[in-house]
Amino acid sequence: MNVESQSEHLKQSKNWYQSLPTEWQNWLNENIENGCDVQKISLILQSHGLSPRADQYLFSDADQLSEQLQNELLDYSLEGLDTDEILEKIKQKNISNHLIIQFLKRVNNNVIFKKLKQVQQQQNKQRWLLQVMGQLNQLNDHIPSTIDCIETPDFETFIERYYSQMRPVILKGGIQHWPALHKWSPDYFAQHFENELVEVQMHREQHQDFEKKSVQLKRIILMQDFVAQIKATKHSNDIYLTANNAAQNKQFMQKISEDLGDFAKAYCQKEIKNRHFLWFGPAGTFTPLHYDLTNNMLAQIYGRKKVTLIPAWQMPYMYNDHWVFSQVSDVAKADLADYPLLEKVTPFECILQPGETLFIPIGWWHSVESLDISISVSFTHFNVNNHFFTEYPQDLIR
């Protein structure tokens, strides 16, 4: 039904309703609210000579409600609002209450929507539990308001205090024995691997959702040309070599793997090889808000990075839309008028210096910005279980 037809039907429907005697208006309201059969109501009206076409004008609700309004009504219903509360919410839209009531009755009697409400009910309870966990966590005076920065403890202490508690920490000294820390720089890569072909991401700044489109942005380039572009750039997110390029850069990573090693002592599984991921780019490279499906270590080799972290239990406020990403890329730049739930989050910021390693617990939201030309290495092969991603639920809407 086109806009002109909708307007005409609404006009005729309103005029017809207002022409009814008061007792018939009350009768009609009562029967609609009680969910009586539309066709039976129409037949009774016709038998009394009141409207042979009342059903066409009054009950074609799906045609006369925009898709946007229908979605809004569904959202309100899933929030648990009753019909009167929903009518109050949308009273400024000048839509016939009869259309709204009939639409809601039809929806709420739909078997698919009933199942959807069951799922929504379960999610609401899970969301409530996460919120309670966050509130209780704030009562612990022993939990600092900043991220701990400590000398790397033995592995058992790390597991007890940080890994098992899903608590981030900056560790010093864990990679002091890595040759990479003392050798790697842009010039080192350009001089020793000048003719090495590496895969990077380019033209990132042309796409607002560059991280989601990382596959389309992959390009092959000589290492010497890549380094030249980085050094010529003062501040840019346009070119970056990341963990998403690991598969193509496997041979290159094998060549430089001898410059890496175990973290501290016995943190990593020795039998797992080539599980380090390289991050290399100019100042200004940015990884938007997301969470990982494994526990991660981010070791800073060259330059500095600023990392913003948000606790995993604040997931209900993070506008998670696709896979592990948020609708918001940078919480510091978000418009709270558009994303009001962000007012409830408690971000932690830290600056990662060369030689320092940040433990990022599974599920913790984080964004990462390079403050200088930066070289980092991440890894996940801890000497304990870190395979939780195998049970991660797939998105149903893609």
C-alpha positions, 0 to 999 in steps of 0.5 A, a space after each residue: 500500500 503506497 503512502 497516498 493510499 495509507 493516508 486516504 485509508 487512515 482518513 476514511 477510517 478516522 472519519 468512519 469511527 467518529 461517525 459511530 454512535 458513542 455506544 458503538 464506539 465503546 463496543 468496538 473499543 472493548 472488543 478490539 481490546 479483548 482480542 475478538 476476531 476481526 472478521 466477526 467484528 466486521 460482520 456484526 458492523 455490516 449487519 447493522 449497516 454501520 460499515 461494509 468496509 470497516 475491516 479494510 480501513 480499520 484492521 489493515 494495521 500492518 500496511 498502515 504502520 511503517 517498518 520503523 514504527 513496527 520495530 519500535 513497537 516490537 522493542 517496547 514489547 520485548 522490554 516488557 511494556 504493556 499496551 497502555 505503556 506503549 500507547 503512552 510512549 508513542 502518543 505524539 506520533 498521531 497514530 490510531 490507537 486501534 491500529 497499535 492495539 491490533 498490531 500488538 495483539 497479533 504480534 503477541 499471539 505469534 508463536 515466533 514472537 513468543 519464543 523470542 520473548 523467552 530468549 529475551 527474558 533469559 538475556 535480561 536475567 543474564 544482563 542483570 547478573 553481569 550488572 550485579 557482578 560489576 556493582 559488587 566488584 566496585 565494593 572491593 577496596 583491594 581492587 585498584 582504580 588503575 591497572 597494576 604495573 609490576 615486575 613479572 611474577 612467577 607463573 603460578 602467582 600470575 594465574 592466581 592473581 590475574 589470569 583466573 580473576 580476569 584482571 589486566 596487568 602490565 608486566 615488566 621484565 617478561 621479555 627482557 631476554 628477547 633479542 627483538 627488544 634490543 634489535 627491532 626497529 623500522 630501520 632494522 626491518 628495512 635493512 635486513 628484510 628489504 625485499 621481503 614481501 609482506 601483507 599489510 592493510 592499506 586505505 583504512 582511513 577510507 572506511 569507517 568500519 575498516 576493522 570489519 573490512 580488514 580482508 578487503 583492505 589487504 595488500 602485498 608490499 615490499 618491506 622496504 616500501 612499507 617502512 618508507 611509508 611509515 617513516 614518511 607518515 607523521 600520524 595515520 591509520 591508513 596503513 598497518 600490519 596486524 595479526 589479521 595478516 598473520 596467515 600470509 606473513 607466516 614465512 616472514 614470522 618464522 624468520 624473525 621468530 628466533 628473536 622471540 621466546 618464552 614469556 618470563 619463565 614457563 608462561 607459554 606452551 613450549 610445544 606450540 611454535 610460531 604463535 606470535 603475532 606482529 603489529 607494526 605501523 605508524 603513529 595514529 594506527 588505531 584498533 577500535 573497541 572490541 573484545 577477544 575470545 582468548 586471553 592475550 598478552 600484548 608485548 611492546 617492542 618499539 614505540 608506545 601504545 595507549 590502551 583503553 580497557 573496559 571490564 567484561 561484565 560491562 558488556 550490557 552497556 557496550 552496544 555490541 552489534 557484530 561479532 566482537 565489535 561495538 557500534 562505538 569505535 572509540 569510547 572517548 569520542 562517543 556521543 552520549 546522546 546517541 549511546 547513553 548506556 556508555 555513561 555506566 562504563 568505567 574505562 581504564 587507560 594505560 600507556 604501554 612502554 617498550 619492554 612492557 607487556 599488557 595482559 588483556 583478559 578474555 572478554 575485556 573490551 579494549 581499543 589500542 592507539 599507537 602514539 609513535 611508530 610502533 612494533 608490538 607482538 601479541 600471543 595467546 599460547 599460555 601454559 593453561 587452558 585458553 581455548 574458550 573460543 571453541 564455545 563462542 556462539 555464532 551471530 544469528 544476524 549477519 
